[in-house]
């Protein structure tokens, strides 16, 4: 029997971007496409670190990496439709690119 690792740090996730994608897509339900204004709002939240506390660069790179990964399913949540997740991430990347250069959040 294999022994458990001594710490959480000892386990490398199969896709390092998954945690960020989980945070970004947590509120998406089933096959419901987000409206463009919702995607823009999420992009602005990322840039200003209002809802998402990490740097926008981390979320942006995770979305780019996830889309390029070839992974058959981007979300680990059963209630996510993968086509909806991919659509959202592609539109989020475009919305973030359109807002470059990103401003530094006031409390970072």
Buried (B, 14 or more C-beta within 10 A) or exposed (E): EEEEEEEEEEEEEEBEBBBBBBBBBEEBEEEEBBEEEBBBBBBBBBBBBEEBEEBBEBBBBBBBBBBEBEBEEBBEEEEBBEEBBBBBBBBBBEBBEEBEEBEEBEEE
